[in-house]
């Protein structure tokens, strides 16, 4: 599991769009799509149902949100903490 994959997941959830998440992260759509697919593979579950250009969170995706937020939040806190040394 990669922190960038988890962060990308949260951006897609927030923006409800791979395209908008990619813009916000200054990345390409294929990069975000690949990160989501890698995360899904790593977790062994589908996080989104893809219908055309729209994405719908699965129940597993919804249940993963607080864990993802906790992981990313803890990572960012640790970066700030380490900068104080």
MMTF fields as JSON, N, C-alpha, C and O atoms, coordinates in Angstrom:
{
  "mmtfVersion": "1.0.0",
  "mmtfProducer": "UNKNOWN",
  "numBonds": 339,
  "numAtoms": 340,
  "numGroups": 85,
  "numChains": 1,
  "numModels": 1,
  "chainsPerModel": [1],
  "groupsPerChain": [85],
  "chainIdList": ["A"],
  "bondAtomList": [4, 2, 8, 6, 12, 10, 16, 14, 20, 18, 24, 22, 28, 26, 32, 30, 36, 34, 40, 38, 44, 42, 48, 46, 52, 50, 56, 54, 60, 58, 64, 62, 68, 66, 72, 70, 76, 74, 80, 78, 84, 82, 88, 86, 92, 90, 96, 94, 100, 98, 104, 102, 108, 106, 112, 110, 116, 114, 120, 118, 124, 122, 128, 126, 132, 130, 136, 134, 140, 138, 144, 142, 148, 146, 152, 150, 156, 154, 160, 158, 164, 162, 168, 166, 172, 170, 176, 174, 180, 178, 184, 182, 188, 186, 192, 190, 196, 194, 200, 198, 204, 202, 208, 206, 212, 210, 216, 214, 220, 218, 224, 222, 228, 226, 232, 230, 236, 234, 240, 238, 244, 242, 248, 246, 252, 250, 256, 254, 260, 258, 264, 262, 268, 266, 272, 270, 276, 274, 280, 278, 284, 282, 288, 286, 292, 290, 296, 294, 300, 298, 304, 302, 308, 306, 312, 310, 316, 314, 320, 318, 324, 322, 328, 326, 332, 330, 336, 334],
  "bondOrderList": [1, 1, 1, 1, 1, 1, 1, 1, 1, 1, 1, 1, 1, 1, 1, 1, 1, 1, 1, 1, 1, 1, 1, 1, 1, 1, 1, 1, 1, 1, 1, 1, 1, 1, 1, 1, 1, 1, 1, 1, 1, 1, 1, 1, 1, 1, 1, 1, 1, 1, 1, 1, 1, 1, 1, 1, 1, 1, 1, 1, 1, 1, 1, 1, 1, 1, 1, 1, 1, 1, 1, 1, 1, 1, 1, 1, 1, 1, 1, 1, 1, 1, 1, 1],
  "groupList": [{"groupName": "UNK", "atomNameList": ["N", "CA", "C", "O"], "elementList": ["N", "C", "C", "O"], "formalChargeList": [0, 0, 0, 0], "bondAtomList": [1, 0, 2, 1, 3, 2], "bondOrderList": [1, 1, 2], "singleLetterCode": "X", "chemCompType": "L-PEPTIDE LINKING"}],
  "groupTypeList": [0, 0, 0, 0, 0, 0, 0, 0, 0, 0, 0, 0, 0, 0, 0, 0, 0, 0, 0, 0, 0, 0, 0, 0, 0, 0, 0, 0, 0, 0, 0, 0, 0, 0, 0, 0, 0, 0, 0, 0, 0, 0, 0, 0, 0, 0, 0, 0, 0, 0, 0, 0, 0, 0, 0, 0, 0, 0, 0, 0, 0, 0, 0, 0, 0, 0, 0, 0, 0, 0, 0, 0, 0, 0, 0, 0, 0, 0, 0, 0, 0, 0, 0, 0, 0],
  "groupIdList": [1, 2, 3, 4, 5, 6, 7, 8, 9, 10, 11, 12, 13, 14, 15, 16, 17, 18, 19, 20, 21, 22, 23, 24, 25, 26, 27, 28, 29, 30, 31, 32, 33, 34, 35, 36, 37, 38, 39, 40, 41, 42, 43, 44, 45, 46, 47, 48, 49, 50, 51, 52, 53, 54, 55, 56, 57, 58, 59, 60, 61, 62, 63, 64, 65, 66, 67, 68, 69, 70, 71, 72, 73, 74, 75, 76, 77, 78, 79, 80, 81, 82, 83, 84, 85],
  "secStructList": [7, 7, 2, 2, 2, 2, 2, 2, 2, 2, 2, 2, 2, 2, 2, 6, 7, 2, 2, 2, 2, 2, 2, 2, 2, 6, 7, 7, 2, 2, 2, 2, 2, 2, 2, 2, 2, 2, 2, 2, 2, 2, 2, 6, 1, 7, 7, 3, 3, 3, 3, 6, 6, 3, 3, 3, 3, 7, 2, 2, 2, 2, 2, 2, 2, 2, 2, 2, 2, 2, 2, 2, 2, 2, 2, 2, 2, 2, 2, 2, 2, 2, 2, 6, 7],
  "xCoordList": [0.858, 0.0, 0.901, 1.937, 0.499, 1.312, 0.506, -0.673, 1.144, 0.45, -0.12, -1.184, 0.577, 0.081, -1.209, -2.088, -1.318, -2.525, -3.704, -4.815, -3.44, -4.502, -4.934, -6.126, -3.971, -4.293, -5.097, -6.043, -4.72, -5.467, -6.905, -7.838, -7.081, -8.423, -9.247, -10.395, -8.674, -9.406, -9.752, -10.82, -8.865, -9.158, -10.286, -11.14, -10.293, -11.375, -12.692, -13.725, -12.667, -13.878, -14.354, -15.541, -13.431, -13.79, -14.358, -15.384, -13.687, -14.087, -15.084, -15.642, -15.305, -16.246, -15.893, -16.765, -14.599, -14.146, -12.644, -11.866, -12.256, -10.824, -10.19, -9.08, -10.892, -10.379, -10.11, -9.032, -11.082, -10.915, -9.85, -9.092, -9.795, -8.752, -7.375, -6.437, -7.26, -5.986, -5.566, -4.399, -6.509, -6.196, -5.735, -4.756, -6.428, -6.087, -4.71, -4.01, -4.326, -3.033, -1.932, -0.788, -2.291, -1.352, -0.768, 0.43, -1.659, -1.293, -2.203, -3.144, -1.928, -2.782, -3.869, -3.743, -4.941, -6.02, -5.526, -5.889, -4.704, -4.216, -3.411, -3.446, -2.695, -1.937, -2.875, -2.653, -3.923, -4.887, -5.611, -5.783, -6.03, -6.705, -5.819, -6.284, -4.548, -3.612, -3.428, -3.333, -3.379, -3.246, -4.466, -4.334, -5.647, -6.872, -6.905, -7.234, -6.572, -6.561, -5.538, -5.806, -4.374, -3.352, -3.828, -3.6, -4.486, -5.014, -6.083, -6.091, -6.982, -8.027, -7.404, -7.859, -6.385, -5.698, -5.058, -5.152, -4.41, -3.743, -4.733, -4.465, -5.878, -6.907, -7.757, -8.452, -7.692, -8.471, -9.959, -10.778, -10.302, -11.72, -11.894, -10.959, -13.09, -13.419, -13.907, -14.817, -13.297, -13.653, -14.685, -15.461, -14.689, -15.616, -16.281, -15.693, -17.506, -18.182, -18.082, -18.464, -17.574, -17.391, -18.566, -18.816, -19.279, -20.395, -20.128, -20.405, -19.58, -19.215, -18.139, -17.063, -18.43, -17.46, -17.687, -16.929, -18.733, -19.022, -18.53, -18.384, -18.284, -17.824, -18.803, -19.296, -19.079, -19.938, -19.145, -18.621, -19.057, -18.358, -19.098, -20.321, -18.353, -18.95, -19.069, -18.553, -19.737, -19.82, -18.42, -18.103, -17.586, -16.209, -15.451, -14.667, -15.69, -15.061, -15.478, -14.65, -16.767, -17.273, -16.649, -16.281, -16.534, -15.985, -14.483, -13.946, -13.799, -12.361, -12.03, -10.915, -12.962, -12.691, -12.081, -11.032, -12.675, -12.065, -10.658, -9.808, -10.417, -9.075, -8.087, -6.972, -8.512, -7.659, -7.348, -6.208, -8.363, -8.162, -7.192, -6.339, -7.329, -6.449, -5.008, -4.074, -4.83, -3.49, -2.817, -1.676, -3.527, -2.952, -2.716, -1.687, -3.66, -3.503, -2.308, -1.539, -2.151, -1.014, 0.296, 1.282, 0.309, 1.513, 1.899, 3.069, 0.919, 1.201, 1.66, 2.553, 1.053, 1.483, 2.92, 3.706, 3.274, 4.643, 5.635, 6.746, 5.256, 6.141, 6.391, 7.525, 5.318, 5.459, 6.324, 7.183, 6.093, 6.862, 8.34, 9.184, 8.662, 10.055, 10.757, 11.98, 10.006, 10.597, 11.019, 11.791, 10.522, 10.857, 12.217, 12.729, 12.806, 14.122, 15.215, 16.392],
  "yCoordList": [-1.173, 0.0, 1.233, 1.26, 2.225, 3.408, 4.632, 4.757, 5.526, 6.72, 7.555, 8.154, 7.602, 8.361, 7.756, 8.481, 6.439, 5.769, 6.106, 6.361, 6.101, 6.403, 7.86, 8.164, 8.753, 10.17, 10.398, 11.187, 9.713, 9.826, 9.348, 9.964, 8.258, 7.753, 8.84, 9.076, 9.499, 10.538, 11.727, 12.321, 12.074, 13.165, 12.783, 13.612, 11.539, 11.089, 11.1, 11.484, 10.686, 10.72, 12.162, 12.449, 13.06, 14.464, 15.119, 15.797, 14.912, 15.574, 14.775, 15.28, 13.514, 12.627, 12.487, 12.3, 12.581, 12.552, 12.275, 12.89, 11.352, 11.109, 12.313, 12.715, 12.887, 14.056, 15.22, 15.813, 15.548, 16.667, 16.372, 17.261, 15.126, 14.738, 14.883, 15.364, 14.465, 14.576, 16.041, 16.375, 16.899, 18.331, 18.874, 19.618, 18.509, 19.002, 18.529, 19.236, 17.338, 16.777, 17.058, 16.639, 17.772, 18.079, 16.798, 16.695, 15.835, 14.555, 14.284, 15.038, 13.217, 12.842, 11.889, 11.241, 11.816, 10.877, 9.431, 8.686, 9.008, 7.624, 7.313, 6.191, 8.308, 8.102, 7.858, 6.947, 8.665, 8.498, 7.156, 6.433, 6.831, 5.55, 4.378, 3.423, 4.452, 3.379, 3.272, 2.17, 4.404, 4.389, 3.747, 2.959, 4.092, 3.517, 2.013, 1.242, 1.602, 0.166, -0.574, -1.682, 0.022, -0.606, -0.72, -1.737, 0.321, 0.292, -0.782, -1.544, -0.84, -1.874, -3.268, -4.168, -3.437, -4.73, -5.079, -6.214, -4.102, -4.316, -4.647, -5.496, -3.971, -4.206, -5.439, -5.962, -5.891, -7.056, -6.789, -7.68, -5.546, -5.187, -4.022, -3.265, -3.895, -2.789, -1.619, -1.769, -0.459, 0.738, 1.59, 2.309, 1.502, 2.279, 1.381, 0.406, 1.724, 1.142, 2.201, 3.354, 1.801, 2.739, 2.602, 1.525, 3.701, 3.741, 4.875, 6.039, 4.512, 5.551, 6.424, 5.947, 7.7, 8.643, 8.91, 9.651, 8.304, 8.565, 7.419, 6.281, 7.75, 6.79, 6.753, 7.788, 5.558, 5.389, 4.59, 3.52, 5.11, 4.387, 3.107, 3.101, 2.035, 0.792, 0.9, 1.839, -0.046, -0.076, -0.229, 0.372, -1.04, -1.204, 0.12, 0.469, 0.851, 2.157, 3.121, 3.837, 3.133, 4.004, 3.645, 4.524, 2.349, 1.928, 2.19, 2.285, 2.309, 2.564, 4.038, 4.352, 4.938, 6.382, 6.768, 7.412, 6.414, 6.864, 6.301, 6.97, 5.085, 4.514, 5.285, 5.585, 5.601, 6.358, 7.74, 8.202, 8.387, 9.709, 9.627, 10.498, 8.583, 8.398, 8.156, 8.73, 7.314, 7.012, 8.272, 8.573, 9.004, 10.21, 11.278, 11.954, 11.424, 12.41, 12.108, 13.007, 10.853, 10.45, 10.658, 11.1, 10.345, 10.55, 12.029, 12.374, 12.896, 14.343, 14.868, 15.712, 14.37, 14.76, 14.336, 15.097, 13.144, 12.659, 13.51, 13.757, 13.955, 14.831, 16.135, 16.606, 16.721, 17.967, 17.753, 18.574, 16.652, 16.346, 16.205, 16.731, 15.511, 15.275, 16.552, 16.649, 17.519, 18.789, 19.646, 20.59, 19.33, 20.123, 19.744, 20.447, 18.664, 18.256, 19.013, 18.804],
  "zCoordList": [0.0, 0.0, 0.0, 0.664, -0.737, -0.943, -0.5, -0.831, 0.245, 0.741, -0.4, -0.252, -1.541, -2.682, -3.233, -3.698, -3.18, -3.643, -2.733, -3.198, -1.44, -0.469, -0.595, -0.558, -0.742, -0.907, -2.192, -2.207, -3.25, -4.511, -4.325, -4.84, -3.594, -3.287, -2.606, -2.984, -1.612, -0.887, -1.779, -1.634, -2.692, -3.621, -4.579, -4.892, -5.041, -5.922, -5.156, -5.706, -3.909, -3.079, -2.926, -3.085, -2.617, -2.392, -3.65, -3.596, -4.774, -6.015, -6.842, -7.816, -6.443, -7.151, -8.63, -9.478, -8.918, -10.305, -10.348, -9.618, -11.204, -11.4, -12.08, -11.731, -13.049, -13.77, -12.819, -12.853, -11.973, -11.049, -9.993, -9.605, -9.532, -8.568, -9.205, -8.57, -10.454, -11.164, -11.283, -11.081, -11.607, -11.702, -10.361, -10.293, -9.3, -7.964, -7.517, -6.792, -7.947, -7.561, -8.586, -8.411, -9.655, -10.742, -11.353, -11.617, -11.563, -12.164, -13.351, -13.6, -14.08, -15.2, -14.728, -13.688, -15.513, -15.202, -15.175, -14.265, -16.149, -16.101, -14.826, -14.322, -14.318, -13.077, -11.91, -11.111, -11.805, -10.723, -10.867, -9.886, -12.076, -12.316, -11.919, -11.296, -12.277, -11.937, -10.426, -9.888, -9.749, -8.287, -7.625, -6.689, -8.121, -7.558, -7.803, -6.902, -9.004, -9.319, -8.47, -8.005, -8.264, -7.424, -5.979, -5.324, -5.489, -4.129, -3.999, -3.033, -4.971, -4.961, -4.983, -4.277, -5.777, -5.852, -4.523, -4.056, -3.92, -2.648, -1.538, -0.688, -1.553, -0.54, -0.851, 0.02, -2.091, -2.498, -2.586, -2.361, -2.918, -3.026, -3.986, -4.247, -4.498, -5.393, -4.545, -3.729, -4.745, -3.984, -4.705, -4.076, -6.028, -6.844, -7.875, -8.344, -8.215, -9.37, -10.454, -10.253, -11.585, -12.683, -13.646, -14.187, -13.851, -14.797, -15.766, -15.479, -16.925, -17.89, -17.302, -16.943, -17.205, -16.648, -15.168, -14.543, -14.608, -13.202, -12.318, -12.764, -11.073, -10.088, -8.931, -8.483, -8.457, -7.299, -6.271, -6.579, -5.055, -3.997, -3.65, -3.506, -3.518, -3.031, -1.51, -0.905, -0.914, 0.555, 1.152, 2.179, 0.495, 0.96, 0.85, 1.733, -0.239, -0.41, 0.683, 1.246, 0.979, 2.046, 3.386, 4.166, 3.648, 4.942, 5.04, 6.144, 3.897, 3.906, 4.141, 4.559, 3.886, 4.006, 5.349, 5.354, 6.49, 7.757, 7.982, 8.568, 7.521, 7.642, 6.774, 7.199, 5.557, 4.644, 5.223, 5.169, 5.772, 6.371, 7.544, 7.719, 8.337, 9.485, 9.031, 9.592, 8.026, 7.521, 6.981, 7.333, 6.128, 5.525, 6.595, 6.587, 7.505, 8.581, 9.465, 9.807, 9.834, 10.664, 9.926, 10.515, 8.647, 7.837, 7.801, 7.971, 7.581, 7.516, 8.873, 8.943, 9.954, 11.298, 11.526, 12.09, 11.101, 11.315, 10.516, 10.985, 9.333, 8.561, 9.301, 9.377, 9.852, 10.604, 11.834, 12.153, 12.515, 13.73, 13.405, 14.131, 12.341, 11.983, 11.537, 11.631, 11.059, 10.643, 11.825, 11.66, 13.017, 14.194, 14.768, 15.639, 14.307, 14.813, 14.122, 14.417]
}
